[in-house]
Amino acid sequence: MSSSFDVAIIGAGPAGSSAAYFLARAGVNVLLLDKATFPRDKTCGDGLIPRALPILAEMGVLDAITPHGWKLDTLEVSAPSGRTVRFTIPPLPHAPNYAVVMPRLELDNLLLQQAVKAGADFRGGVHVRGLQTDAQGVTVQVEQGNHAETFRATLAIVATGASTALLTSIGISAPKPNIVAARAYFEDIQSLPPYFQFRFDGVVLPGYGWVFPLSPTAANIGAGFIRTGKQAHHQSAQTAFNSFLQSYAIKSLLAGAKQAGTLRSFPIRTDFATAPTYASRVLLVGEAAGLVNPLTGDGIDFALESGKIAAEHIRHMLRLGDVSPAQLQTYDTMLRGRYQDLFRFSGQVSRWSLNPRALNTLVPLAAARPRLPEVLVNILLGAKPAPEKMSILRIVKGVASRL
Ligand SMILES: Cc1cc2nc3c(=O)[nH]c(=O)nc-3n(C[C@H](O)[C@H](O)[C@H](O)COP(=O)(O)OP(=O)(O)OC[C@H]3O[C@@H](n4cnc5c(N)ncnc54)[C@H](O)[C@@H]3O)c2cc1C
């Protein structure tokens, strides 16, 4: 294998594999590195929301995903009080109105194989320890067991997810992940409702729990909480998960069911609004750029999209022969133009989850006024632009006034 590339991509999750796929498909010489060997698991809810589906189709993998995953078009949200609102995903202009749940063990491997088929050089089990940039390019320092090696590339993409170690080593200061979450798979569930459940009852607040069905009898179940600094020090994703499992709704759901595999926890970074997205000759994609929705926790969609945006911008830079800071700033501007309003809006709405009384008011209101969840879902799925200067209070008032 050559040791010199146009682009080196670190991390072969959805963000890295998407970037590798779109670059390699266009004939760019790409190296894709991951410290894991594939197939590898990634702790996740495994939910592919409608926003993720068009780009999976573009990558040519949607037809391989839908026969495995379970298509669901209904979501139920429970307030801390236990009151619920259930609604169907409305018709969307640019995406199907259903979501799919597919284990990351399978999804990420499928995406990686697609990038390799397109021509990317992949090396697994390779830990990237550092990136050094100079006037000609980037030196990627890797470790594989006891063996150290270097690769050269004109540009690098960092797609390392919530882990901030590599970012810190190259002088990018990223905040510590602000959410921790844990999940486990359950099988033999007797009466699993055919919809997504997003629950604020029986969880450590501020936080949430979920039940994402994988089949009529199996589900990915998890819970997470937002670190506010006020929680007791012993609070962890595992204790949040255990408390969710002990809640009335989940205990009844899981009577007679069995856990399959181990409980796994992982942090989540949702700080795109203030996160750096580039450094000299380096572009950040996916969760490495804080691209996980602070309200809903979805990040696979943004990982795939930002991988494609970075790939297209890199092709443009390579064509021009211009890798200057101004070009990197343009990449940042493109990401902000696309996501900043959505992240600001989602952050604002998610602050409601810090306040159980607000949730206890909002959920019955949404149940009584179906237009409210419809507006929110359209915004969160990218079908309607997030209002620039609108507070959640104004949305509620606006919806209420039209009824
Ligand atoms: C509990 C939980 C539930 C979630 N549920 C959902 C959900 O239902 N739907 C949704 O859309 N999103 C969900 N998310 C968010 C989603 O998992 C992430 O946003 C998504 O995985 C980000 O993709 P990525 O490609 O940026 O990073 P990742 O998928 O994290 O991939 C990063 C890759 O980089 C590799 N890597 C890291 N450091 C190095 C290094 N130094 N050298 C080499 N390789 C390295 C890792 O091995 C990994 O393969 C959830 C997250 C958590 C924690």
The ligand as an SDF file (V2000), in Angstrom:
LIG
                    3D

 53 58  0  0  0  0  0  0  0  0999 V2000
  -26.2280    5.8820   23.6260 C   0  0  0  0  0  0  0  0  0  0  0  0
  -26.3030    6.6470   22.3190 C   0  0  0  0  0  0  0  0  0  0  0  0
  -27.4830    6.5870   21.5680 C   0  0  0  0  0  0  0  0  0  0  0  0
  -27.5440    7.2470   20.3150 C   0  0  0  0  0  0  0  0  0  0  0  0
  -28.6540    7.0600   19.5290 N   0  0  0  0  0  0  0  0  0  0  0  0
  -28.6920    7.5910   18.2790 C   0  0  0  0  0  0  0  0  0  0  0  0
  -29.7730    7.2650   17.3980 C   0  0  0  0  0  0  0  0  0  0  0  0
  -30.6800    6.4870   17.7190 O   0  0  0  0  0  0  0  0  0  0  0  0
  -29.7660    7.8360   16.1520 N   0  0  0  0  0  0  0  0  0  0  0  0
  -28.7720    8.6860   15.7470 C   0  0  0  0  0  0  0  0  0  0  0  0
  -28.8310    9.1980   14.6110 O   0  0  0  0  0  0  0  0  0  0  0  0
  -27.7140    8.9590   16.5600 N   0  0  0  0  0  0  0  0  0  0  0  0
  -27.6370    8.4140   17.7950 C   0  0  0  0  0  0  0  0  0  0  0  0
  -26.5480    8.6670   18.6130 N   0  0  0  0  0  0  0  0  0  0  0  0
  -25.4480    9.5070   18.0890 C   0  0  0  0  0  0  0  0  0  0  0  0
  -24.6010    8.7140   17.0870 C   0  0  0  0  0  0  0  0  0  0  0  0
  -24.1930    7.4890   17.6510 O   0  0  0  0  0  0  0  0  0  0  0  0
  -23.3580    9.5190   16.6870 C   0  0  0  0  0  0  0  0  0  0  0  0
  -23.7470   10.8530   16.4320 O   0  0  0  0  0  0  0  0  0  0  0  0
  -22.6870    8.9580   15.4400 C   0  0  0  0  0  0  0  0  0  0  0  0
  -22.1530    7.6900   15.7030 O   0  0  0  0  0  0  0  0  0  0  0  0
  -21.5740    9.9110   14.9940 C   0  0  0  0  0  0  0  0  0  0  0  0
  -20.9230    9.3480   13.8820 O   0  0  0  0  0  0  0  0  0  0  0  0
  -19.3820    9.6870   13.6190 P   0  0  0  0  0  0  0  0  0  0  0  0
  -19.0260    8.9820   12.3670 O   0  0  0  0  0  0  0  0  0  0  0  0
  -19.1760   11.1460   13.7310 O   0  0  0  0  0  0  0  0  0  0  0  0
  -18.5930    9.0350   14.8650 O   0  0  0  0  0  0  0  0  0  0  0  0
  -18.5520    7.5200   15.3750 P   0  0  0  0  0  0  0  0  0  0  0  0
  -19.6840    6.7500   14.8550 O   0  0  0  0  0  0  0  0  0  0  0  0
  -18.3860    7.6090   16.8540 O   0  0  0  0  0  0  0  0  0  0  0  0
  -17.2280    6.9350   14.7280 O   0  0  0  0  0  0  0  0  0  0  0  0
  -15.9560    7.3950   15.1450 C   0  0  0  0  0  0  0  0  0  0  0  0
  -14.9210    6.3520   14.7320 C   0  0  0  0  0  0  0  0  0  0  0  0
  -13.6270    6.9170   14.9880 O   0  0  0  0  0  0  0  0  0  0  0  0
  -12.7780    5.9080   15.4860 C   0  0  0  0  0  0  0  0  0  0  0  0
  -11.6890    6.5790   16.2090 N   0  0  0  0  0  0  0  0  0  0  0  0
  -11.8010    7.4080   17.2750 C   0  0  0  0  0  0  0  0  0  0  0  0
  -10.5770    7.8750   17.6400 N   0  0  0  0  0  0  0  0  0  0  0  0
   -9.6830    7.3130   16.7740 C   0  0  0  0  0  0  0  0  0  0  0  0
   -8.2650    7.3930   16.6450 C   0  0  0  0  0  0  0  0  0  0  0  0
   -7.5150    8.1800   17.4360 N   0  0  0  0  0  0  0  0  0  0  0  0
   -7.6600    6.6450   15.6650 N   0  0  0  0  0  0  0  0  0  0  0  0
   -8.4000    5.8720   14.8440 C   0  0  0  0  0  0  0  0  0  0  0  0
   -9.7480    5.7570   14.9190 N   0  0  0  0  0  0  0  0  0  0  0  0
  -10.3830    6.4780   15.8690 C   0  0  0  0  0  0  0  0  0  0  0  0
  -13.6930    5.0480   16.3550 C   0  0  0  0  0  0  0  0  0  0  0  0
  -13.1830    3.7380   16.5350 O   0  0  0  0  0  0  0  0  0  0  0  0
  -15.0080    5.0770   15.5560 C   0  0  0  0  0  0  0  0  0  0  0  0
  -15.1190    3.9670   14.6830 O   0  0  0  0  0  0  0  0  0  0  0  0
  -26.4390    8.0350   19.8610 C   0  0  0  0  0  0  0  0  0  0  0  0
  -25.2830    8.1070   20.6460 C   0  0  0  0  0  0  0  0  0  0  0  0
  -25.2040    7.4190   21.8480 C   0  0  0  0  0  0  0  0  0  0  0  0
  -23.9300    7.4790   22.6560 C   0  0  0  0  0  0  0  0  0  0  0  0
  1  2  1  0
  2  3  1  0
  2 52  2  0
  3  4  2  0
  4  5  1  0
  4 50  1  0
  5  6  2  0
  6  7  1  0
  6 13  1  0
  7  8  2  0
  7  9  1  0
  9 10  1  0
 10 11  2  0
 10 12  1  0
 12 13  2  0
 13 14  1  0
 14 15  1  0
 14 50  1  0
 15 16  1  0
 16 17  1  0
 16 18  1  0
 18 19  1  0
 18 20  1  0
 20 21  1  0
 20 22  1  0
 22 23  1  0
 23 24  1  0
 24 25  2  0
 24 26  1  0
 24 27  1  0
 27 28  1  0
 28 29  2  0
 28 30  1  0
 28 31  1  0
 31 32  1  0
 32 33  1  0
 33 34  1  0
 33 48  1  0
 34 35  1  0
 35 36  1  0
 35 46  1  0
 36 37  1  0
 36 45  1  0
 37 38  2  0
 38 39  1  0
 39 40  1  0
 39 45  2  0
 40 41  1  0
 40 42  2  0
 42 43  1  0
 43 44  2  0
 44 45  1  0
 46 47  1  0
 46 48  1  0
 48 49  1  0
 50 51  2  0
 51 52  1  0
 52 53  1  0
M  END
$$$$
